[in-house]
Amino acid sequence: MCAAVATSREHVPPKNLFPEARDVGGANYRVNLITVPACDAHNTEKAHDDEFLMVSLAGIVGNNSIGYIHKLGKVDRAIRNSANRLLDKVLVEKRAIHRFNFGENRFHDVVWGTPDVERLRRCFVHIGHGLHQHHFRMRFEGQITVLLGYLFHTDHKAKTWVEFIRDRSEIDLHGKPTFGSNQAVFFYQVTEPDQFKLFLMRLVFYGGLHVYLSFTPKDSNPPANFVAELVAQGVRTILTLPDKTYEFNPVNEGNLGFKPDSK
């Protein structure tokens, strides 16, 4: 994150995202975890963020069984110990709590709400810096843009954009190796840099949560993002991939259309 002298090593992603053996029948998901050099300031700063991230990710609908088990173990203990204050920090707005009854006094509560997106993005920017240091053996200088691919969006524009990035990344990452020793909990992939030195990193947690990090190095000079500007201005814009189209700002009265070259 900075040029300060490293005084310790920090886990990337945080160690608490990996279940303890006592919660998963003795299985060891904390072997060969990624660590990187850390200074006192950044290590201390992110301590509370690590717990926030653990509660934010484990137990989300779409996770594999490891994520659910982790939620029912360490995560629920942390929530109870905080008298639910941790859950209040994770969801800035709770819209509904649904209770699913499985009979014989067995049930499961599902909370639907709005997460603290900005804090989540800051957490993943930190992880991005750490993974860059680990993967390329050098500190990243530049901008990291985060797209939380696992969130459900009610806004059509945001929903379509996430869908496009997800599908485009599948093309760019096809055949790329996956990195991480405990891939049921976490792994990542990296694209090749383009002509402007930009590249994408995809993080996958608990088999179903995808986070996309776009890296723009300090010495790169990418062109203006014309398509993003059109979308932001409300112009009908259609992006295409080999077998799919993505329409932003669908046609209505007074809405001009634009179809950029998909290549």
Salt bridges, closest charged atoms under 4 A:
GLU10 OE2 - LYS46 NZ 2.98
GLU20 OE1 - ARG22 NE 3.32
GLU20 OE2 - LYS74 NZ 3.12
ASP23 OD2 - ARG77 NH2 2.95
ASP49 OD1 - ARG119 NE 2.80
ASP50 OD1 - LYS46 NZ 2.81
ASP76 OD1 - LYS71 NZ 2.88
ASP88 OD1 - LYS94 NZ 2.59
GLU93 OE2 - ARG95 NE 3.68
ASP109 OD1 - ARG99 NE 2.68
GLU118 OE2 - ARG121 NH1 2.88
GLU141 OE1 - LYS218 NZ 3.21
GLU163 OE2 - LYS244 NZ 2.58
ASP167 OD1 - ARG166 NE 3.12
ASP167 OD2 - LYS244 NZ 3.16
GLU170 OE2 - ARG202 NH1 2.61
ASP172 OD1 - ARG168 NE 3.14
GLU192 OE2 - LYS176 NZ 3.25
ASP219 OD2 - LYS197 NZ 3.03
GLU247 OE2 - ARG236 NE 2.60
